[in-house]
């Protein structure tokens, strides 16, 4: 009689924004694991820190190299240095890791995966480490992938409004404290952002290159090209820092290679479970407030250009912690689980 193979999961960086979100998603979606362990690099004494999973208390363990031995899958949600260190152990200890940050996104030997776009790579081959891309990459590559096969894409330009949660808890705390300080006429503290972020918009938050673009902007462009497997794909974008806690809002200008109407694009996106198209035309129903915490890429408006043939503007809003991170990682984990189950069944 065949026994069902155990599937043991670990989360490194449990108390980070990404760590809390993947823990919540694994719990709510009832991912078929048989055991889960939690780790944080700042935990020194065993049993000094607790969390909860599916209404049961769980210990957050001290992270040591041997801690991950015996696990099948590890979600890396800590700082980049910790994620890289744990990722390097994956091959040696025979587990697979999904990096939820950008620790491995620049490594060509680590696949960069967006569910529904290029996840077939993971099904065909076993990789020690798999990279979850930047949230904007997940949105843009999903948006473009649907159109490339149907109409072809000649050009893309995107304006990306970035939330302060891109800087983790410290970004959220700075926006909240500055907002409160301004409303009470108190002095402002600036630690994360060099300029005031509350009630303000910043054209950039990183050092700019000689061409005026930041490393973050170049990263997203490179990731989109990798995910789409199109190194010469014509795309340019800019990332603007917005005073919002969560969600990436993107206005994308897309020129198609063939004729299409708004209804044709809407039809394509309605076929994908990852998109939700707003039915309201009179108001801006798709916004940071309405989308925060939701699971899909929300399309609020598609409008066709009159001046440029086959050109469209598409407004999207996506929660960076759900669809922009944890849910994409969950889809990858499902493929890994299916491969493990198939391997177990064949024994």
C-alpha positions in Angstrom: 0.0 0.0 0.0 1.4 3.4 -1.0 1.7 6.0 1.7 1.0 9.6 1.1 4.3 11.6 1.0 4.5 14.3 3.7 4.9 17.9 2.5 6.8 20.0 5.0 6.9 23.8 4.7 9.0 26.5 6.3 8.7 30.3 6.4 11.8 32.4 7.0 11.0 36.0 8.1 7.7 35.2 9.6 7.0 38.7 11.0 7.9 40.7 7.9 5.0 42.1 5.7 5.6 39.4 3.1 6.0 36.7 5.8 2.7 37.5 7.5 0.9 37.6 4.2 2.2 34.2 2.9 1.4 32.7 6.3 -2.2 34.0 6.1 -2.6 32.8 2.5 -1.3 29.3 3.3 -3.7 29.2 6.2 -6.8 30.6 4.4 -6.3 28.7 1.2 -5.6 25.5 3.1 -2.5 24.5 1.2 -2.1 20.8 1.5 1.0 20.8 3.8 1.5 18.2 6.6 3.7 20.4 8.7 4.8 24.0 8.8 7.7 25.7 10.7 8.4 29.4 11.3 11.7 31.1 11.6 13.0 34.7 12.1 16.6 35.7 12.0 16.1 38.0 15.0 14.9 35.3 17.3 17.7 34.2 19.7 16.0 32.3 22.5 13.8 29.3 21.6 10.1 29.7 22.7 10.6 33.5 23.1 8.4 34.4 20.1 5.0 32.9 19.1 2.7 33.2 16.1 -0.6 31.5 15.0 -1.4 29.3 12.1 -5.0 28.0 11.4 -6.0 29.0 14.9 -3.2 27.1 16.6 -0.2 28.7 18.4 3.1 28.1 16.7 6.7 28.8 17.9 8.9 31.1 15.7 12.2 29.4 15.9 15.7 30.7 15.9 17.2 30.5 12.4 20.3 28.3 12.2 21.7 26.6 9.0 20.5 23.2 10.2 17.0 24.5 11.0 15.8 24.0 7.4 17.0 20.4 7.1 14.1 18.0 6.3 11.8 20.6 4.8 10.4 20.3 1.3 9.6 23.9 0.6 10.8 27.1 2.2 9.3 30.6 1.6 12.0 33.3 2.0 10.5 36.5 3.3 13.3 38.0 5.4 15.9 40.6 4.4 17.9 39.9 1.2 21.0 38.9 3.0 19.2 36.2 5.0 17.2 35.1 1.9 20.4 34.6 -0.1 22.0 32.6 2.7 19.0 30.3 3.1 18.7 30.0 -0.7 22.3 28.8 -1.0 21.4 26.0 1.4 18.6 24.7 -0.8 20.7 22.4 -3.0 22.8 21.2 -0.1 19.8 20.3 2.1 17.6 19.1 -0.8 14.7 21.5 -0.3 13.2 24.1 -2.7 12.9 27.8 -1.9 10.7 30.5 -3.2 12.2 34.0 -2.7 9.5 36.6 -1.9 11.9 39.5 -2.2 14.3 40.5 -4.9 17.4 38.6 -3.5 17.7 36.3 -6.5 16.0 38.2 -9.3 19.2 39.2 -11.0 20.6 35.6 -11.1 20.2 34.0 -14.6 20.3 30.5 -13.1 17.3 31.2 -10.8 14.0 31.2 -12.7 11.8 34.3 -12.4 8.2 33.1 -12.4 4.8 34.7 -12.8 1.8 32.4 -12.5 -0.1 32.0 -15.7 2.8 33.4 -17.8 5.9 31.3 -17.5 5.1 28.9 -14.7 5.5 25.9 -17.0 9.2 26.2 -16.4 8.7 25.0 -12.8 6.6 22.1 -13.9 9.3 20.8 -16.3 12.4 21.1 -14.1 13.3 21.1 -10.4 15.1 24.2 -9.3 16.6 24.7 -5.8 15.5 28.4 -5.7 12.7 30.1 -7.6 12.3 33.9 -7.6 9.1 35.8 -7.1 9.4 39.0 -9.2 8.8 42.6 -8.2 5.0 43.3 -7.8 5.0 45.6 -10.8 6.6 42.9 -12.9 3.9 40.5 -12.0 1.2 43.0 -13.0 2.8 44.2 -16.2 3.9 40.7 -17.5 0.4 39.3 -16.8 -1.2 42.3 -18.5 1.1 42.0 -21.6 1.1 38.2 -21.8 -2.6 38.2 -22.5 -2.2 40.7 -25.4 0.9 39.4 -27.0 -0.5 36.1 -28.1 -3.8 37.6 -29.3 -2.8 40.9 -31.0 1.0 41.3 -30.6 2.5 44.3 -28.8 4.5 47.0 -30.6 5.3 49.2 -27.6 4.6 49.7 -23.9 5.1 52.6 -21.6 4.0 52.4 -17.9 3.6 54.9 -15.1 3.8 53.0 -11.8 2.6 54.5 -8.5 4.4 52.7 -5.7 3.1 52.3 -2.1 5.2 53.0 1.0 4.8 49.3 1.9 7.4 48.7 -0.8 9.8 49.8 2.1 8.2 47.3 4.5 7.0 48.3 8.0 9.3 51.3 8.2 7.7 52.9 5.1 4.2 52.4 6.5 5.2 53.8 9.9 6.8 56.9 8.4 3.7 57.7 6.3 1.5 57.2 9.3 3.6 59.2 11.7 4.1 62.1 9.2 0.4 62.3 8.5 -0.4 62.4 12.2 2.3 65.0 12.8 1.1 67.3 10.0 -2.5 67.2 11.3 -1.3 68.1 14.8 1.3 70.7 13.7 4.1 68.6 15.1 7.6 68.2 13.7 8.2 65.6 10.9 10.7 62.8 11.1 12.3 61.6 7.9 14.2 58.3 8.1 13.0 56.2 5.1 12.3 58.9 2.6 14.6 61.9 2.1 11.6 64.2 1.5 8.2 64.4 3.1 6.0 61.5 1.9 2.7 62.4 3.7 0.4 64.3 1.4 3.1 64.3 -1.2 4.3 62.6 -4.4 8.0 61.9 -5.1 9.3 61.4 -8.7 11.9 59.0 -7.3 13.3 57.6 -4.1 16.5 56.0 -5.3 19.7 57.4 -6.7 19.4 57.9 -10.4 21.8 56.7 -13.1 23.4 58.8 -15.8 20.3 58.3 -18.0 17.9 59.5 -15.2 16.5 56.0 -14.4 16.8 54.3 -11.0 18.0 50.8 -10.4 14.5 49.8 -9.4 13.1 51.0 -12.7 15.7 49.1 -14.6 15.1 46.0 -12.5 11.4 45.9 -13.4 12.1 46.4 -17.1 14.7 43.6 -17.0 12.3 41.3 -15.1 9.4 41.8 -17.5 11.7 41.0 -20.5 12.9 37.8 -18.7 9.4 36.6 -17.7 8.1 37.2 -21.2 11.2 35.6 -22.7 11.6 38.6 -25.0 15.0 40.3 -24.4 14.2 43.0 -27.0 10.7 43.7 -25.9 10.0 47.5 -26.3 9.1 48.7 -22.8 9.9 51.8 -20.8 8.5 52.8 -17.4 8.9 55.1 -14.4 8.2 54.4 -10.8 6.6 57.3 -8.8 6.4 57.2 -5.0 2.8 57.8 -3.9 1.6 58.5 -0.3 -0.5 55.3 0.0 0.1 52.3 2.3 -0.7 49.5 -0.1 -1.3 48.6 -3.8 0.6 49.4 -7.0 -1.4 51.5 -9.4 -0.2 51.4 -13.0 -1.3 53.4 -16.0 0.0 51.5 -19.0 0.2 52.8 -22.5 0.2 49.8 -25.0 0.4 49.9 -28.7 -0.8 46.7 -30.4 0.5 45.2 -33.6 -2.9 44.5 -35.0 -6.4 46.1 -34.9 -8.5 45.8 -31.8 -11.3 47.6 -29.9 -11.8 48.1 -26.1 -14.3 45.3 -26.0 -11.7 42.9 -27.5 -9.2 43.6 -24.7 -11.9 43.3 -22.1 -12.8 39.9 -23.5 -9.2 38.7 -23.3 -8.8 39.8 -19.7 -12.2 38.3 -18.7 -10.9 34.9 -19.7 -8.1 35.0 -17.1 -8.8 34.2 -13.4 -6.1 36.7 -12.4 -8.0 39.8 -13.6 -11.1 41.6 -12.5 -12.6 44.2 -14.8 -14.7 47.0 -13.3 -18.2 47.3 -14.5 -18.6 50.9 -13.4 -18.0 53.6 -16.1 -19.3 56.6 -14.2 -16.9 56.6 -11.3 -13.3 55.5 -10.4 -14.3 52.3 -8.7 -10.9 50.7 -9.0 -8.5 52.5 -6.6 -6.0 51.9 -3.8 -8.8 51.9 -1.2 -11.1 49.5 -3.0 -8.4 47.0 -4.1 -6.3 46.8 -0.9 -6.4 43.2 0.4 -8.1 41.8 -2.8 -6.6 38.9 -4.7 -6.9 39.9 -8.4 -5.4 42.5 -10.8 -8.2 45.0 -11.1 -8.6 46.8 -14.4 -10.5 50.1 -13.8 -10.5 51.5 -17.3 -9.4 50.7 -20.9 -9.5 53.6 -23.3 -8.5 53.6 -27.0 -6.4 56.4 -28.4 -7.8 58.5 -31.3 -4.4 59.9 -32.4 -2.3 56.7 -32.4 -3.7 53.6 -34.2 -4.3 50.5 -32.0 -3.0 52.3 -28.9 -4.7 51.8 -25.5 -4.4 53.2 -22.0 -5.1 50.6 -19.3 -5.5 51.5 -15.6 -4.7 48.7 -13.1 -4.5 48.5 -9.3 -3.1 45.5 -7.5 -2.4 44.7 -3.9 1.4 44.3 -3.7 1.2 41.8 -0.8 -1.6 39.5 -2.2 -1.5 39.1 -6.0 1.8 41.0 -6.1 3.6 38.5 -3.9 2.0 35.8 -1.8 -0.6 34.5 -4.3 2.0 34.3 -7.0 4.2 32.3 -4.7 1.3 30.1 -3.7 0.7 29.2 -7.4 4.3 28.3 -7.7 4.1 26.2 -4.5 1.1 24.3 -6.0 3.1 23.3 -8.9 6.0 22.1 -6.7 3.4 20.2 -4.5 1.9 18.5 -7.6 5.3 17.4 -8.8 6.1 16.0 -5.3 2.7 14.2 -5.3 3.3 12.7 -8.7 6.8 11.6 -7.7 5.3 9.9 -4.6 2.6 8.2 -6.6 5.2 6.7 -9.0 7.2 5.1 -6.2 
